[in-house]
Each structure stands twice: as structure tokens, then as C-alpha cells.
Amino acid sequence: MKTIIEPFRIKSVEPLHHTSREQREQFLAEAGFNLFLIEAKNILIDLLTDSGTSAMSTAQWAAMMRGDESYAGSESFFRLKRVVEDLTGFRHVIPTHQGRAAERILFTVMCRAGHTVPNNTHFDTTRANIEFTGARAVDLPLPESSDTQARLPFKGNLDVAGLERLITVEGAGRIPLVMLTVTDNSGGGQPVSMANLEAVRQLTTRHGIPLYLDACRFAENAWFIQQREPGYASWSPKQIAQKMFRLADGCTFSAKKDAFANIGGFLCTNDDRLAAQEKDLLILTEGFPTYGGLAGRDLEAIAVGLEEVLDTDYLRYRIASTGYLGRHIADRGVPIVEPPGGHAIYIDAGRMLPHIPRSQFPAQALAVELYRHAGIRSVEIGSVMFGENAKHELLRLAIPRRVYTQSHIDYVVEAILEVNARKNELRGFEIVYEPKFLRHFSARFQPLTGHGQI
Ligand SMILES: Cc1ncc(COP(=O)(O)O)c(C=O)c1O
């Protein structure tokens, strides 16, 4: 059979709420044209993020019932620890309430002013947590990846020659760790090859620098390796993931992505001395090392999710459904970051709307119009989010795991194509209020001209 179906059936449903165009106009105006400020009940299809938005399985819900809520020594922790040890091989598993808590603890222990931490592309919380310690976060993506249209199989790879130059200039002593984000979220959800991981491992070993994975989407990355990298076609996603983790000295992980959990994360390391310091910090802000900011039931959901996410049928469907959205809009003239990534499709709004200058936020204009037209929520990843540092003006359509069916995605395709057909009518925005930090969450906008005509 050629048709790839959702590898699950639906046992419990959550109603969606239709709104009229007039209502959406009103919600937009009230929210200052910032989709973060619209109540979720007024969103029809929510593609804001794939983080914490997964549908859990019957097995996860069942496991939650046996959650052991003991303050210390919870059985649920040891179940999670066994699963993580089998998957990653890391000696220390430190649970946290989500990925950024793992980042904060790791960088607080390892970084200080004068240090530099390279990555293929730092996620925004990763960068912020590094910079908060006084250290510098440096992105080293492949130079070819800056072309959104280039179709490279492993566009998330780290620029190894660039890393070598950085080590020569900085000196290994000022680089406390190298990170590799799999898949590269800020770079378009693009995968990293095993060969690249091995090359980074070799280089960091030569210089005595620890290598950590930002492993949020490790399973999607493993699937791309199986499908695209010579030599791995007969490996299972789990075997590939096990090899990926064993090339690293530790990892940070947000269980809100490739563990289908609505909350949770962990930090792993093989370094006993670091682990002791990390657990001290953990007790200060997250909790005792056998629960780390989570309920026992959350630990259970993560343990089950980590095994489910490596299922071949699931990963085939997951990557095919993201690609389905990407191909159906790109092949009809909507420029996306090519090739489609694992968890999201990124529309290159700068290219789609050349009449809207960067200073007027083309991807924000597109996000607003997609909501106004069809009730779809997406997120601007461009000059609103990154200011002067934005490399592109992108609109991200992140796909929650196991939540939407093909007809939902067909609806999204139809809406995007309709907006694309009259893209010349879209107008830019100006910011009328912005907070001091992370302005995309609460900035307010005003349409420049043409609002109400489209
Ligand atoms: C690559 C990457 N790293 C880290 C994080 C932070 O994880 P959390 O949202 O659980 O704090 C995210 C979240 O989206 C991410 O995509």
C-alpha cells in the first residue's frame, strides 16, 4: 500500500471551535495582532508549537495511574532511569521540569564569563541560558544552509571546519563544551548526520572538550539518518539513537517533544563530579533528584513516550505528514525552507512577500493573515523574534504529534494556497509596544496600511 495512514485510532476527542472572520478580526485587534495573546479556544488549528502539545497514548495514560508520588526514591523515577540508560548509556539521569531547566543547570555548572559555547544553531532558551552565565553562544551551521532553497539531506550539520577554526582562535580551555542540536529547530528542523556527529566527536576528543546533545528531537533525527545516510537502512531507529547518544558525553532533553509528554525533561552526563554539582543545584530550584520538578505520573508518561517515539510506523507517518504539508504548498509556489524538516514547515515569508520590507515584519503579516483567513495559528521566526540578528523572515508551522489528521492538514494547505493567491494585498506591521525581553511573546503591533481590505 502506498497510502501512509495515521498509525493510531482515536479514543478520546477534543472539540474544535469555529469562529467567524468578523470574530477573528476582533480577537486580532484585541491581541495587538500578536497570536500569542489570543485565547487558545479561539484557534481552530494550532500550529504554534510541537512542544508539550502531543496527544498521549492509552499506554501513557495508564502508566500515569501507577505514578509513584513518593518524595524520595519514587519507583517511577527508577522506571524512567532504566529507559533513559538503555537508550542513551549515560550514567547520570537528572529529571527537570522541562528542557530549559536542564540547560540552566548544565550551563550554570560548566560556563562562566570568557567562555564560548558552539552549536549548530542554539535554540533561543539555550542561547539565553548560556549568555546568562556571561559566556558567549556561537552558531556554526553549514554555510550552504543559509540558502533556504538548497535541498541538502543533512542541512542541520555543524560546520566542522568552522569549529576547528574557533577552537584555534579561542583555545580549547575557553570552550567548556560543544553542543549539537538534533534536529536543528532554529535551522528549520533539519537533521544532523551520524558522520557529522562522528566528526564533531573526533575533533572535540582531540581537544579534550565535552560534547553534549540538545536531544529534543532525537527520534526524528534518527529516522532521517535511517532514510538518508548510507549504511543505516537496516538499523532500527532505536539502534541509531543509541549510537547517537553514545557519541556524546551528555545531553539536555525536553520531553515535551520526542517523548509525547505535556511537561518534563532531563539532563544526562557521564561525569560524576559534574553530576554531583548539578544535583545540588537541582535541589535548590527543581526538587529532589528522583523527581526534579515533576510529578511521579509525569516521569511515567516520559518513560513510556520515549519507547513509543522510536516505533517505525510512527516515525514513518510523522515525517511523511510534515513532508505532505511542505510539498503540497511548495510545489504550488509557496517558498519553504527546503527540504521539509521533521517537526515543522517554515515558509520563507521574506521571499513570498518581497513587497513587505524586513522592518515591517513580513512573517508576522503572514501569521496574522493565516489566522484571519482560516483560524490557523503559526509563529513568526524572524525579525520580531530575533531583531537585528534574524537571518531570515520565516513563518513556522509546527505540527503537534499525533494530534491532527490528514484532513486538518489539507485544510491548512488550502488556506495557505488561498492566502498565497492574493499575497500582494498583504501589508506590513509596526510595533507599538515591546517588552524588555523575548518580545515576540507580548509585543503589540499595528497594521501599516490596507488592514480591513484583505
Ligand atoms: C532545540 C530545543 N532546545 C531546547 C528547547 C527548550 O525546551 P523546553 O521548552 O522544554 O524548555 C526547545 C523547545 O522548543 C527546543 O526546540
The ligand as a Gaussian input file, in Angstrom:
#p B3LYP/6-31G(d) Opt

LIG

0 1
 C       16.005000      22.589000      20.252000
 C       15.361000      22.963000      21.548000
 N       16.101000      23.034000      22.662000
 C       15.557000      23.345000      23.853000
 C       14.218000      23.632000      23.976000
 C       13.659000      24.025000      25.332000
 O       12.801000      23.055000      25.827000
 P       11.578000      23.463000      26.818000
 O       10.598000      24.214000      26.008000
 O       11.082000      22.143000      27.313000
 O       12.164000      24.281000      27.918000
 C       13.405000      23.587000      22.838000
 C       11.958000      23.896000      22.943000
 O       11.266000      24.177000      21.988000
 C       13.985000      23.246000      21.585000
 O       13.254000      23.163000      20.468000

